Amino acid sequence: MSAGGGHGIDITGDSATVDNKGTMTVTDPESMGIQIDGDQAVVNNEGESTITNGGTGTQINGDDATANNSGKTTVDGKDSTGTEINGNNGKVIQDGDLDVSGGGHGIDITGDSATVDNKGTMTVTDPESMGIQIDGDQAVVNNEGDSSITNGGTGTQINGDDATANNTGKTTVDGKDSTGTEINGNNGKVIQDGDLDVSGGGHGIDITGDSATVDNKGTMTVTDPESMGIQIDSDKAIVNNEGDSSITNGGTGTQINGDEATANNSGKTIVDGKDATGTEINGNNGKVIQDGDLDVSGGGHGIDITGDSATVDNKGTMTVTDPESMGIQIDGDKAIVNNEGESTITNGGTGTQINGDDATANNTGKTTVDGKDSTGTEINGNNGKVIQDGDLDVSGGGHGIDITGDSATVDNKGTMTVTDPESMGIQIDGDKAIVNNEGESTITNGGTGTQINGDDATANNSGKTIVDGKDATGTEINGNNGKVIQDGDLDVSGGGHGIDITGDSATVDNKGTMTVTDPESMGIQIDGDKAVVNNEDDSSITNGGTGTQINGDDATANNNGKTTVDGKDSTGTEINGNNGKVIQDGDLDVSGGGHGIDITGDSATVDNKGTMTVTDPESIGIQVDGDQAVVNNEGESAITNGGTGTQINGDDATANNNGKTTVDGKDSTGTEIAGNNGKVIQDGDLDVSGGGHGIDITGDSATVDNKGTMTVTDPESIGIQIDGDQAIVNNEGESTITNGGTGTQINGNDATANNSGKNHC
């Protein structure tokens, strides 16, 4: 026993050997059990050692020293040291357990190329206590047994470059300022074969220095605020977490502060609780490869990166639930996130959030989002891009993809299903956005498929779009110069809207068939001036639906395909605004009280180039409410059973009927004008029967140029009827009036009828 500052054994000289086979007890400052000054020294402590109150068990000052501690070593008290070597190539083999407390040090080595083989269990507690401390380069520490570090202690600390710590046993760290393994120097490496359990604000592994590597092969469990499993402060760090990780209650699994960091997470990562984080990188060019599944809840974050040019390869499934929970968050420009597995985001969580310009998110797997404030992928920054290869399923008020920033692009290649109020498949807030929906879209129960808020937006819908239910919308744009290209069919019912655009100079190219049914349902609605709608394929509008509605001046609708309208309040094309124009290249078939074309506004034009068939009471092929209207019916018209072909309510109207007009049945009317200075030019033949009227004009100064043959038969049938003064009718072709019919009837003063052709009565 050494006490009171004495020395048990002192040797000065090279190649000294001490075989200490009994127990060694050393206490008090400056007391030493064994001291050797010289190179190649060997000390064998075979018995237990107890070092307290500032004493030192073994001190070797010289190169190539070896200390073999077979028995348990207990060190307690500030400045107490179990084994100390000052010199290069020092080696300590600690076969017995190592127990350090009260600010003492178990093993201290100062010098390069030191080695510690710690084969027993290591227990370190209290501030400033250290199990193993090495100051020097090329150090190697092998902790083969379990380590328990508590109450501010440090298990292993290496200060120097090219250090290696191999922790084969389980490491448990608990308490603020407690650290399992600490390296300060470049090229440090920690191999953690055993499990790592950190709590109470402690740190499992701390490395400060460039090009650090941690191979964490066991499971990692981290809990409590300020607790960290692995922390590295340096550039070019690599962390390999091969086992599962469970991070809870404000803890952090891996934190790297430095550029060009890489974290490889092979095992499953579970993160739960506010401020809990699975993997965190602060620095540019950070990369996380998440091979294992990622499960985040309770407000935690799975992966957090702050810095430019970050990359996350998320190859497993991702499950995120609860408000403030995030699977992946990146703050920085030029970020890339690859989500290769399926993602399920619920109850207010966010799958991927990128805050920065030029971001890209590639979602290969299916994304399911459910619940208010839940978001699958969110980008805040300009030039953001999301490539959604997998299907997108959104419900409960969640958002599938949210981008805020200009020049955003979404390539949605899978099917999209959106249901419930406030649910959105894709939302972009910013100018010059492009959305490509290549798969089919089904939007129901108040959901919205695509919403773009900004100017110069483009939505390309290649797949079929199905919209059903009040307030459901397939594609919505709020901004000027919006464009929707609908290559796939459009099917709208239940009060939904297929395409909604609010803003001037909008364009819709609807290349597929359009089917719209039920009251309040609309295929296409535009609120804004200078809109252009091109319906290239057939349209079927029934049961109170509306195919195309444009509210604004200078609108144009081009209907190349056949338009079929059936049912009361059903409307094929509706324009509310001045200078509206409809070009109907395809046939127009109206029945059941529907309207084919409705325009409200002055200076409207309708070019109806196909055949027009209108049947049933209240059915109207073309209705215009406004002055200076022009309707050109170039194809044949057949009006039956109480229907009306063309009705214009306004002054200075003109109707040009180039094709044959056939009108049959009581209350059926071919062309009707209510207003002064109305004009009808009937180039085609006019055939009226069954009590119908071919041409009806109510208003002064009306003119009818009837250039074709006119055939009128049956009581109450009238070829031309005008109610108003100063009317002029020019019948240039032959007229055949039979069985109680009337060819021309004018009710008003100063009327003129010029019958150039032959009359048969």
Secondary structure, DSSP 8 states (H G I E B T S, - for coil): -B-TT-EEEEEESTT-EEEE-S-EEEESTT-EEEEEESTT-EEEE-S-EEEETT-EEEEEESTT-EEEE-S-EEEESTT-EEEEEESTT-EEEE-S-EEEETT-EEEEEESSS-EEEE-S-EEEESTT-EEEEEESSS-EEEE-S-EEEETT-EEEEEESSS-EEEE-S-EEEESTT-EEEEEESTT-EEEE-S-EEEETT-EEEEEESTT-EEEE-S-EEEESTT-EEEEEESSS-EEEE-S-EEEETT-EEEEEESSS-EEEE-S-EEEESTT-EEEEEESTT-EEEE-S-EEEETT-EEEEEESSS-EEEE-S-EEEESTT-EEEEEESSS-EEEE-S-EEEETT-EEEEEESSS-EEEE-S-EEEESTT-EEEEEESTT-EEEE-S-EEEETT-EEEEEESSS-EEEE-S-EEEESTT-EEEEEESSS-EEEE-S-EEEETT-EEEEEESSS-EEEE-S-EEEESTT-EEEEEESTT-EEEE-S-EEEETT-EEEEEESSS-EEEE-S-EEEESTT-EEEEEESSS-EEEE-S-EEEETT-EEEEEESSS-EEEE-S-EEEESTT-EEEEEESTT-EEEE-S-EEEETT-EEEEEESTT-EEEE-S-EEEESTT-EEEEEESTT-EEEE-S-EEEETT-EEEEEESTT-EEEE-S-EEEESTT-EEEEEESTT-EEEE-S-EEEETT-EEEEEESSS-EEEE-S-EEEESTT-EEEEEESSS-EEEE-S-EEEETT-EEEEEESTT-EEEE-S-EE-
